[in-house]
Amino acid sequence: MSAALQRFDGAAARVASPRSAAEPVTAVTELASASFGVSVNTAVLKSTIEAEKRVLDILV
């Protein structure tokens, strides 16, 4: 599992069951950050797959 997904899972768990009054704010901030990281990773993966498809189309 990627680091961003692990951060996302951990932050989501802290939002669901906070241990202190300040923790939900921190967890939501981490969740947003992790979500952005997952989005960036997804965009890079899609771009890479599209580039590989183009290379394969050229080779075939």
CHARMM internal coordinates of N, CA and C (Angstrom, degrees):
IC EDIT
DIST 1 N 1 CA 1.4572
DIST 1 CA 1 C 1.5288
ANGL 1 N 1 CA 1 C 108.06
DIST 1 C 2 N 1.3078
ANGL 1 CA 1 C 2 N 116.02
DIHE 1 N 1 CA 1 C 2 N 138.65
DIST 2 N 2 CA 1.4619
ANGL 1 C 2 N 2 CA 119.17
DIHE 1 CA 1 C 2 N 2 CA -178.21
DIST 2 CA 2 C 1.5225
ANGL 2 N 2 CA 2 C 110.88
DIHE 1 C 2 N 2 CA 2 C -71.06
DIST 2 C 3 N 1.3176
ANGL 2 CA 2 C 3 N 114.42
DIHE 2 N 2 CA 2 C 3 N 161.04
DIST 3 N 3 CA 1.4686
ANGL 2 C 3 N 3 CA 120.33
DIHE 2 CA 2 C 3 N 3 CA -179.15
DIST 3 CA 3 C 1.5223
ANGL 3 N 3 CA 3 C 110.89
DIHE 2 C 3 N 3 CA 3 C -61.81
DIST 3 C 4 N 1.3344
ANGL 3 CA 3 C 4 N 117.25
DIHE 3 N 3 CA 3 C 4 N -38.76
DIST 4 N 4 CA 1.4649
ANGL 3 C 4 N 4 CA 120.33
DIHE 3 CA 3 C 4 N 4 CA -179.68
DIST 4 CA 4 C 1.5284
ANGL 4 N 4 CA 4 C 110.94
DIHE 3 C 4 N 4 CA 4 C -64.07
DIST 4 C 5 N 1.3265
ANGL 4 CA 4 C 5 N 116.60
DIHE 4 N 4 CA 4 C 5 N -41.09
DIST 5 N 5 CA 1.4656
ANGL 4 C 5 N 5 CA 119.38
DIHE 4 CA 4 C 5 N 5 CA 178.58
DIST 5 CA 5 C 1.5208
ANGL 5 N 5 CA 5 C 111.60
DIHE 4 C 5 N 5 CA 5 C -67.69
DIST 5 C 6 N 1.3397
ANGL 5 CA 5 C 6 N 116.99
DIHE 5 N 5 CA 5 C 6 N -36.30
DIST 6 N 6 CA 1.4673
ANGL 5 C 6 N 6 CA 119.95
DIHE 5 CA 5 C 6 N 6 CA 176.97
DIST 6 CA 6 C 1.5282
ANGL 6 N 6 CA 6 C 110.18
DIHE 5 C 6 N 6 CA 6 C -65.23
DIST 6 C 7 N 1.3504
ANGL 6 CA 6 C 7 N 116.85
DIHE 6 N 6 CA 6 C 7 N -42.05
DIST 7 N 7 CA 1.4610
ANGL 6 C 7 N 7 CA 120.50
DIHE 6 CA 6 C 7 N 7 CA 177.32
DIST 7 CA 7 C 1.5156
ANGL 7 N 7 CA 7 C 110.30
DIHE 6 C 7 N 7 CA 7 C -63.04
DIST 7 C 8 N 1.3283
ANGL 7 CA 7 C 8 N 116.85
DIHE 7 N 7 CA 7 C 8 N -40.77
DIST 8 N 8 CA 1.4582
ANGL 7 C 8 N 8 CA 122.26
DIHE 7 CA 7 C 8 N 8 CA 179.68
DIST 8 CA 8 C 1.5264
ANGL 8 N 8 CA 8 C 110.11
DIHE 7 C 8 N 8 CA 8 C -61.29
DIST 8 C 9 N 1.3280
ANGL 8 CA 8 C 9 N 116.81
DIHE 8 N 8 CA 8 C 9 N -47.25
DIST 9 N 9 CA 1.4729
ANGL 8 C 9 N 9 CA 121.27
DIHE 8 CA 8 C 9 N 9 CA 179.36
DIST 9 CA 9 C 1.5256
ANGL 9 N 9 CA 9 C 111.57
DIHE 8 C 9 N 9 CA 9 C -61.85
DIST 9 C 10 N 1.3297
ANGL 9 CA 9 C 10 N 116.42
DIHE 9 N 9 CA 9 C 10 N -44.49
DIST 10 N 10 CA 1.4607
ANGL 9 C 10 N 10 CA 120.43
DIHE 9 CA 9 C 10 N 10 CA -179.59
DIST 10 CA 10 C 1.5178
ANGL 10 N 10 CA 10 C 111.86
DIHE 9 C 10 N 10 CA 10 C -64.54
DIST 10 C 11 N 1.3217
ANGL 10 CA 10 C 11 N 117.39
DIHE 10 N 10 CA 10 C 11 N -43.28
DIST 11 N 11 CA 1.4666
ANGL 10 C 11 N 11 CA 121.10
DIHE 10 CA 10 C 11 N 11 CA 179.65
DIST 11 CA 11 C 1.5278
ANGL 11 N 11 CA 11 C 110.54
DIHE 10 C 11 N 11 CA 11 C -66.62
DIST 11 C 12 N 1.3180
ANGL 11 CA 11 C 12 N 116.97
DIHE 11 N 11 CA 11 C 12 N -40.32
DIST 12 N 12 CA 1.4711
ANGL 11 C 12 N 12 CA 120.40
DIHE 11 CA 11 C 12 N 12 CA 178.94
DIST 12 CA 12 C 1.5266
ANGL 12 N 12 CA 12 C 110.43
DIHE 11 C 12 N 12 CA 12 C -62.73
DIST 12 C 13 N 1.3124
ANGL 12 CA 12 C 13 N 117.30
DIHE 12 N 12 CA 12 C 13 N -38.98
DIST 13 N 13 CA 1.4705
ANGL 12 C 13 N 13 CA 120.67
DIHE 12 CA 12 C 13 N 13 CA 178.67
DIST 13 CA 13 C 1.5244
ANGL 13 N 13 CA 13 C 110.57
DIHE 12 C 13 N 13 CA 13 C -65.92
DIST 13 C 14 N 1.3380
ANGL 13 CA 13 C 14 N 117.29
DIHE 13 N 13 CA 13 C 14 N -38.09
DIST 14 N 14 CA 1.4654
ANGL 13 C 14 N 14 CA 120.04
DIHE 13 CA 13 C 14 N 14 CA 179.81
DIST 14 CA 14 C 1.5223
ANGL 14 N 14 CA 14 C 111.89
DIHE 13 C 14 N 14 CA 14 C -70.76
DIST 14 C 15 N 1.3331
ANGL 14 CA 14 C 15 N 117.43
DIHE 14 N 14 CA 14 C 15 N -31.72
DIST 15 N 15 CA 1.4676
ANGL 14 C 15 N 15 CA 120.42
DIHE 14 CA 14 C 15 N 15 CA 175.95
DIST 15 CA 15 C 1.5257
ANGL 15 N 15 CA 15 C 109.05
DIHE 14 C 15 N 15 CA 15 C -66.72
DIST 15 C 16 N 1.3289
ANGL 15 CA 15 C 16 N 116.15
DIHE 15 N 15 CA 15 C 16 N -40.95
DIST 16 N 16 CA 1.4626
ANGL 15 C 16 N 16 CA 120.85
DIHE 15 CA 15 C 16 N 16 CA -178.02
DIST 16 CA 16 C 1.5233
ANGL 16 N 16 CA 16 C 112.67
DIHE 15 C 16 N 16 CA 16 C -69.08
DIST 16 C 17 N 1.3268
ANGL 16 CA 16 C 17 N 117.50
DIHE 16 N 16 CA 16 C 17 N -34.82
DIST 17 N 17 CA 1.4759
ANGL 16 C 17 N 17 CA 119.81
DIHE 16 CA 16 C 17 N 17 CA -179.02
DIST 17 CA 17 C 1.5292
ANGL 17 N 17 CA 17 C 110.32
DIHE 16 C 17 N 17 CA 17 C -140.31
DIST 17 C 18 N 1.3272
ANGL 17 CA 17 C 18 N 116.81
DIHE 17 N 17 CA 17 C 18 N 79.47
DIST 18 N 18 CA 1.4715
ANGL 17 C 18 N 18 CA 120.36
DIHE 17 CA 17 C 18 N 18 CA -178.92
DIST 18 CA 18 C 1.5205
ANGL 18 N 18 CA 18 C 111.69
DIHE 17 C 18 N 18 CA 18 C -68.20
DIST 18 C 19 N 1.3320
ANGL 18 CA 18 C 19 N 116.70
DIHE 18 N 18 CA 18 C 19 N 149.07
DIST 19 N 19 CA 1.4596
ANGL 18 C 19 N 19 CA 122.30
DIHE 18 CA 18 C 19 N 19 CA 178.83
DIST 19 CA 19 C 1.5222
ANGL 19 N 19 CA 19 C 111.89
DIHE 18 C 19 N 19 CA 19 C -100.31
DIST 19 C 20 N 1.3383
ANGL 19 CA 19 C 20 N 117.98
DIHE 19 N 19 CA 19 C 20 N -17.93
DIST 20 N 20 CA 1.4670
ANGL 19 C 20 N 20 CA 120.90
DIHE 19 CA 19 C 20 N 20 CA 179.25
DIST 20 CA 20 C 1.5206
ANGL 20 N 20 CA 20 C 109.11
DIHE 19 C 20 N 20 CA 20 C -146.36
DIST 20 C 21 N 1.3305
ANGL 20 CA 20 C 21 N 116.35
DIHE 20 N 20 CA 20 C 21 N 171.08
DIST 21 N 21 CA 1.4693
ANGL 20 C 21 N 21 CA 120.64
DIHE 20 CA 20 C 21 N 21 CA -177.82
DIST 21 CA 21 C 1.5210
ANGL 21 N 21 CA 21 C 112.01
DIHE 20 C 21 N 21 CA 21 C -66.30
DIST 21 C 22 N 1.3300
ANGL 21 CA 21 C 22 N 118.12
DIHE 21 N 21 CA 21 C 22 N -33.65
DIST 22 N 22 CA 1.4678
ANGL 21 C 22 N 22 CA 121.45
DIHE 21 CA 21 C 22 N 22 CA -177.58
DIST 22 CA 22 C 1.5279
ANGL 22 N 22 CA 22 C 112.02
DIHE 21 C 22 N 22 CA 22 C -83.09
DIST 22 C 23 N 1.3053
ANGL 22 CA 22 C 23 N 116.63
DIHE 22 N 22 CA 22 C 23 N -18.75
DIST 23 N 23 CA 1.4598
ANGL 22 C 23 N 23 CA 119.07
DIHE 22 CA 22 C 23 N 23 CA -174.20
DIST 23 CA 23 C 1.5321
ANGL 23 N 23 CA 23 C 114.26
DIHE 22 C 23 N 23 CA 23 C -63.18
DIST 23 C 24 N 1.3396
ANGL 23 CA 23 C 24 N 121.15
DIHE 23 N 23 CA 23 C 24 N -39.05
DIST 24 N 24 CA 1.4712
ANGL 23 C 24 N 24 CA 118.52
DIHE 23 CA 23 C 24 N 24 CA 179.18
DIST 24 CA 24 C 1.5286
ANGL 24 N 24 CA 24 C 113.09
DIHE 23 C 24 N 24 CA 24 C -58.22
DIST 24 C 25 N 1.3241
ANGL 24 CA 24 C 25 N 117.23
DIHE 24 N 24 CA 24 C 25 N -39.17
DIST 25 N 25 CA 1.4719
ANGL 24 C 25 N 25 CA 120.08
DIHE 24 CA 24 C 25 N 25 CA 179.38
DIST 25 CA 25 C 1.5183
ANGL 25 N 25 CA 25 C 110.03
DIHE 24 C 25 N 25 CA 25 C -64.78
DIST 25 C 26 N 1.3217
ANGL 25 CA 25 C 26 N 116.61
DIHE 25 N 25 CA 25 C 26 N -46.09
DIST 26 N 26 CA 1.4645
ANGL 25 C 26 N 26 CA 120.90
DIHE 25 CA 25 C 26 N 26 CA 178.39
DIST 26 CA 26 C 1.5228
ANGL 26 N 26 CA 26 C 110.56
DIHE 25 C 26 N 26 CA 26 C -62.96
DIST 26 C 27 N 1.3208
ANGL 26 CA 26 C 27 N 116.40
DIHE 26 N 26 CA 26 C 27 N -42.91
DIST 27 N 27 CA 1.4623
ANGL 26 C 27 N 27 CA 120.43
DIHE 26 CA 26 C 27 N 27 CA -178.49
DIST 27 CA 27 C 1.5248
ANGL 27 N 27 CA 27 C 111.46
DIHE 26 C 27 N 27 CA 27 C -65.10
DIST 27 C 28 N 1.3292
ANGL 27 CA 27 C 28 N 116.81
DIHE 27 N 27 CA 27 C 28 N -40.46
DIST 28 N 28 CA 1.4684
ANGL 27 C 28 N 28 CA 119.53
DIHE 27 CA 27 C 28 N 28 CA 178.77
DIST 28 CA 28 C 1.5241
ANGL 28 N 28 CA 28 C 110.18
DIHE 27 C 28 N 28 CA 28 C -65.50
DIST 28 C 29 N 1.3265
ANGL 28 CA 28 C 29 N 116.61
DIHE 28 N 28 CA 28 C 29 N -40.06
DIST 29 N 29 CA 1.4640
ANGL 28 C 29 N 29 CA 120.19
DIHE 28 CA 28 C 29 N 29 CA 177.14
DIST 29 CA 29 C 1.5246
ANGL 29 N 29 CA 29 C 110.51
DIHE 28 C 29 N 29 CA 29 C -62.04
DIST 29 C 30 N 1.3361
ANGL 29 CA 29 C 30 N 116.60
DIHE 29 N 29 CA 29 C 30 N -45.50
DIST 30 N 30 CA 1.4638
ANGL 29 C 30 N 30 CA 120.44
DIHE 29 CA 29 C 30 N 30 CA 177.52
DIST 30 CA 30 C 1.5211
ANGL 30 N 30 CA 30 C 111.35
DIHE 29 C 30 N 30 CA 30 C -63.86
DIST 30 C 31 N 1.3279
ANGL 30 CA 30 C 31 N 116.83
DIHE 30 N 30 CA 30 C 31 N -38.38
DIST 31 N 31 CA 1.4579
ANGL 30 C 31 N 31 CA 121.39
DIHE 30 CA 30 C 31 N 31 CA 179.34
DIST 31 CA 31 C 1.5243
ANGL 31 N 31 CA 31 C 110.49
DIHE 30 C 31 N 31 CA 31 C -62.56
DIST 31 C 32 N 1.3252
ANGL 31 CA 31 C 32 N 116.78
DIHE 31 N 31 CA 31 C 32 N -44.21
DIST 32 N 32 CA 1.4700
ANGL 31 C 32 N 32 CA 120.58
DIHE 31 CA 31 C 32 N 32 CA 178.36
DIST 32 CA 32 C 1.5246
ANGL 32 N 32 CA 32 C 110.52
DIHE 31 C 32 N 32 CA 32 C -63.82
DIST 32 C 33 N 1.3209
ANGL 32 CA 32 C 33 N 116.43
DIHE 32 N 32 CA 32 C 33 N -42.60
DIST 33 N 33 CA 1.4553
ANGL 32 C 33 N 33 CA 120.67
DIHE 32 CA 32 C 33 N 33 CA 178.79
DIST 33 CA 33 C 1.5268
ANGL 33 N 33 CA 33 C 111.41
DIHE 32 C 33 N 33 CA 33 C -63.21
DIST 33 C 34 N 1.3214
ANGL 33 CA 33 C 34 N 116.22
DIHE 33 N 33 CA 33 C 34 N -44.78
DIST 34 N 34 CA 1.4604
ANGL 33 C 34 N 34 CA 120.64
DIHE 33 CA 33 C 34 N 34 CA 179.21
DIST 34 CA 34 C 1.5238
ANGL 34 N 34 CA 34 C 110.90
DIHE 33 C 34 N 34 CA 34 C -65.56
DIST 34 C 35 N 1.3257
ANGL 34 CA 34 C 35 N 116.40
DIHE 34 N 34 CA 34 C 35 N -39.40
DIST 35 N 35 CA 1.4595
ANGL 34 C 35 N 35 CA 120.52
DIHE 34 CA 34 C 35 N 35 CA 178.46
DIST 35 CA 35 C 1.5257
ANGL 35 N 35 CA 35 C 110.48
DIHE 34 C 35 N 35 CA 35 C -61.29
DIST 35 C 36 N 1.3342
ANGL 35 CA 35 C 36 N 115.85
DIHE 35 N 35 CA 35 C 36 N -41.63
DIST 36 N 36 CA 1.4617
ANGL 35 C 36 N 36 CA 120.02
DIHE 35 CA 35 C 36 N 36 CA 177.40
DIST 36 CA 36 C 1.5231
ANGL 36 N 36 CA 36 C 110.04
DIHE 35 C 36 N 36 CA 36 C -63.06
DIST 36 C 37 N 1.3484
ANGL 36 CA 36 C 37 N 116.07
DIHE 36 N 36 CA 36 C 37 N -41.30
DIST 37 N 37 CA 1.4679
ANGL 36 C 37 N 37 CA 119.80
DIHE 36 CA 36 C 37 N 37 CA 178.38
DIST 37 CA 37 C 1.5118
ANGL 37 N 37 CA 37 C 111.91
DIHE 36 C 37 N 37 CA 37 C -61.64
DIST 37 C 38 N 1.3277
ANGL 37 CA 37 C 38 N 117.56
DIHE 37 N 37 CA 37 C 38 N -41.18
DIST 38 N 38 CA 1.4638
ANGL 37 C 38 N 38 CA 121.53
DIHE 37 CA 37 C 38 N 38 CA 177.87
DIST 38 CA 38 C 1.5243
ANGL 38 N 38 CA 38 C 109.83
DIHE 37 C 38 N 38 CA 38 C -64.62
DIST 38 C 39 N 1.3243
ANGL 38 CA 38 C 39 N 116.84
DIHE 38 N 38 CA 38 C 39 N -40.50
DIST 39 N 39 CA 1.4688
ANGL 38 C 39 N 39 CA 120.77
DIHE 38 CA 38 C 39 N 39 CA 179.02
DIST 39 CA 39 C 1.5224
ANGL 39 N 39 CA 39 C 111.10
DIHE 38 C 39 N 39 CA 39 C -62.96
DIST 39 C 40 N 1.3215
ANGL 39 CA 39 C 40 N 116.48
DIHE 39 N 39 CA 39 C 40 N -43.27
DIST 40 N 40 CA 1.4628
ANGL 39 C 40 N 40 CA 120.39
DIHE 39 CA 39 C 40 N 40 CA 178.96
DIST 40 CA 40 C 1.5219
ANGL 40 N 40 CA 40 C 109.86
DIHE 39 C 40 N 40 CA 40 C -64.82
DIST 40 C 41 N 1.3371
ANGL 40 CA 40 C 41 N 117.06
DIHE 40 N 40 CA 40 C 41 N -44.67
DIST 41 N 41 CA 1.4692
ANGL 40 C 41 N 41 CA 120.15
DIHE 40 CA 40 C 41 N 41 CA 178.45
DIST 41 CA 41 C 1.5233
ANGL 41 N 41 CA 41 C 110.90
DIHE 40 C 41 N 41 CA 41 C -60.03
DIST 41 C 42 N 1.3293
ANGL 41 CA 41 C 42 N 117.09
DIHE 41 N 41 CA 41 C 42 N -40.64
DIST 42 N 42 CA 1.4609
ANGL 41 C 42 N 42 CA 121.55
DIHE 41 CA 41 C 42 N 42 CA 179.34
DIST 42 CA 42 C 1.5207
ANGL 42 N 42 CA 42 C 110.91
DIHE 41 C 42 N 42 CA 42 C -64.39
DIST 42 C 43 N 1.3237
ANGL 42 CA 42 C 43 N 116.79
DIHE 42 N 42 CA 42 C 43 N -43.05
DIST 43 N 43 CA 1.4638
ANGL 42 C 43 N 43 CA 120.82
DIHE 42 CA 42 C 43 N 43 CA 179.68
DIST 43 CA 43 C 1.5292
ANGL 43 N 43 CA 43 C 110.95
DIHE 42 C 43 N 43 CA 43 C -63.76
DIST 43 C 44 N 1.3151
ANGL 43 CA 43 C 44 N 116.77
DIHE 43 N 43 CA 43 C 44 N -42.19
DIST 44 N 44 CA 1.4677
ANGL 43 C 44 N 44 CA 120.32
DIHE 43 CA 43 C 44 N 44 CA 178.84
DIST 44 CA 44 C 1.5225
ANGL 44 N 44 CA 44 C 110.18
DIHE 43 C 44 N 44 CA 44 C -65.21
DIST 44 C 45 N 1.3210
ANGL 44 CA 44 C 45 N 116.96
DIHE 44 N 44 CA 44 C 45 N -42.07
DIST 45 N 45 CA 1.4631
ANGL 44 C 45 N 45 CA 120.67
DIHE 44 CA 44 C 45 N 45 CA 179.21
DIST 45 CA 45 C 1.5285
ANGL 45 N 45 CA 45 C 111.05
DIHE 44 C 45 N 45 CA 45 C -62.57
DIST 45 C 46 N 1.3351
ANGL 45 CA 45 C 46 N 116.78
DIHE 45 N 45 CA 45 C 46 N -44.49
DIST 46 N 46 CA 1.4711
ANGL 45 C 46 N 46 CA 120.15
DIHE 45 CA 45 C 46 N 46 CA 178.73
DIST 46 CA 46 C 1.5239
ANGL 46 N 46 CA 46 C 110.56
DIHE 45 C 46 N 46 CA 46 C -61.41
DIST 46 C 47 N 1.3273
ANGL 46 CA 46 C 47 N 116.53
DIHE 46 N 46 CA 46 C 47 N -43.39
DIST 47 N 47 CA 1.4570
ANGL 46 C 47 N 47 CA 120.97
DIHE 46 CA 46 C 47 N 47 CA 179.85
DIST 47 CA 47 C 1.5261
ANGL 47 N 47 CA 47 C 110.92
DIHE 46 C 47 N 47 CA 47 C -62.42
DIST 47 C 48 N 1.3209
ANGL 47 CA 47 C 48 N 116.37
DIHE 47 N 47 CA 47 C 48 N -42.12
DIST 48 N 48 CA 1.4615
ANGL 47 C 48 N 48 CA 121.03
DIHE 47 CA 47 C 48 N 48 CA 179.31
DIST 48 CA 48 C 1.5223
ANGL 48 N 48 CA 48 C 110.82
DIHE 47 C 48 N 48 CA 48 C -64.35
DIST 48 C 49 N 1.3110
ANGL 48 CA 48 C 49 N 116.77
DIHE 48 N 48 CA 48 C 49 N -42.81
DIST 49 N 49 CA 1.4684
ANGL 48 C 49 N 49 CA 120.50
DIHE 48 CA 48 C 49 N 49 CA 179.36
DIST 49 CA 49 C 1.5249
ANGL 49 N 49 CA 49 C 110.38
DIHE 48 C 49 N 49 CA 49 C -63.69
DIST 49 C 50 N 1.3300
ANGL 49 CA 49 C 50 N 117.06
DIHE 49 N 49 CA 49 C 50 N -42.49
DIST 50 N 50 CA 1.4699
ANGL 49 C 50 N 50 CA 120.09
DIHE 49 CA 49 C 50 N 50 CA 178.41
DIST 50 CA 50 C 1.5260
ANGL 50 N 50 CA 50 C 111.13
DIHE 49 C 50 N 50 CA 50 C -62.86
DIST 50 C 51 N 1.3288
ANGL 50 CA 50 C 51 N 117.03
DIHE 50 N 50 CA 50 C 51 N -40.38
DIST 51 N 51 CA 1.4677
ANGL 50 C 51 N 51 CA 120.36
DIHE 50 CA 50 C 51 N 51 CA 178.46
DIST 51 CA 51 C 1.5275
ANGL 51 N 51 CA 51 C 110.43
DIHE 50 C 51 N 51 CA 51 C -64.43
DIST 51 C 52 N 1.3398
ANGL 51 CA 51 C 52 N 117.02
DIHE 51 N 51 CA 51 C 52 N -41.72
DIST 52 N 52 CA 1.4609
ANGL 51 C 52 N 52 CA 120.16
DIHE 51 CA 51 C 52 N 52 CA 178.56
DIST 52 CA 52 C 1.5224
ANGL 52 N 52 CA 52 C 110.76
DIHE 51 C 52 N 52 CA 52 C -65.24
DIST 52 C 53 N 1.3212
ANGL 52 CA 52 C 53 N 118.12
DIHE 52 N 52 CA 52 C 53 N -37.36
DIST 53 N 53 CA 1.4744
ANGL 52 C 53 N 53 CA 120.87
DIHE 52 CA 52 C 53 N 53 CA 177.12
DIST 53 CA 53 C 1.5134
ANGL 53 N 53 CA 53 C 110.45
DIHE 52 C 53 N 53 CA 53 C -61.94
DIST 53 C 54 N 1.3423
ANGL 53 CA 53 C 54 N 116.13
DIHE 53 N 53 CA 53 C 54 N -43.47
DIST 54 N 54 CA 1.4746
ANGL 53 C 54 N 54 CA 119.45
DIHE 53 CA 53 C 54 N 54 CA 179.71
DIST 54 CA 54 C 1.5261
ANGL 54 N 54 CA 54 C 111.21
DIHE 53 C 54 N 54 CA 54 C -62.59
DIST 54 C 55 N 1.3290
ANGL 54 CA 54 C 55 N 116.44
DIHE 54 N 54 CA 54 C 55 N -41.36
DIST 55 N 55 CA 1.4763
ANGL 54 C 55 N 55 CA 120.08
DIHE 54 CA 54 C 55 N 55 CA 179.04
DIST 55 CA 55 C 1.5262
ANGL 55 N 55 CA 55 C 109.05
DIHE 54 C 55 N 55 CA 55 C -63.60
DIST 55 C 56 N 1.3156
ANGL 55 CA 55 C 56 N 117.57
DIHE 55 N 55 CA 55 C 56 N -44.23
DIST 56 N 56 CA 1.4646
ANGL 55 C 56 N 56 CA 120.17
DIHE 55 CA 55 C 56 N 56 CA 179.77
DIST 56 CA 56 C 1.5325
ANGL 56 N 56 CA 56 C 111.42
DIHE 55 C 56 N 56 CA 56 C -64.19
DIST 56 C 57 N 1.3436
ANGL 56 CA 56 C 57 N 116.40
DIHE 56 N 56 CA 56 C 57 N -38.40
DIST 57 N 57 CA 1.4739
ANGL 56 C 57 N 57 CA 119.70
DIHE 56 CA 56 C 57 N 57 CA 177.84
DIST 57 CA 57 C 1.5327
ANGL 57 N 57 CA 57 C 110.38
DIHE 56 C 57 N 57 CA 57 C -62.95
DIST 57 C 58 N 1.3247
ANGL 57 CA 57 C 58 N 116.71
DIHE 57 N 57 CA 57 C 58 N -37.91
DIST 58 N 58 CA 1.4600
ANGL 57 C 58 N 58 CA 120.18
DIHE 57 CA 57 C 58 N 58 CA 179.44
DIST 58 CA 58 C 1.5330
ANGL 58 N 58 CA 58 C 110.60
DIHE 57 C 58 N 58 CA 58 C -68.50
DIST 58 C 59 N 1.3323
ANGL 58 CA 58 C 59 N 116.48
DIHE 58 N 58 CA 58 C 59 N -39.03
DIST 59 N 59 CA 1.4643
ANGL 58 C 59 N 59 CA 120.77
DIHE 58 CA 58 C 59 N 59 CA -177.95
DIST 59 CA 59 C 1.5158
ANGL 59 N 59 CA 59 C 112.50
DIHE 58 C 59 N 59 CA 59 C -72.66
DIST 59 C 60 N 1.3157
ANGL 59 CA 59 C 60 N 117.68
DIHE 59 N 59 CA 59 C 60 N -26.96
DIST 60 N 60 CA 1.4761
ANGL 59 C 60 N 60 CA 120.82
DIHE 59 CA 59 C 60 N 60 CA -176.40
DIST 60 CA 60 C 1.4653
ANGL 60 N 60 CA 60 C 110.46
DIHE 59 C 60 N 60 CA 60 C -88.83
END
COOR INIT
IC SEED 1 N 1 CA 1 C
IC BUILD
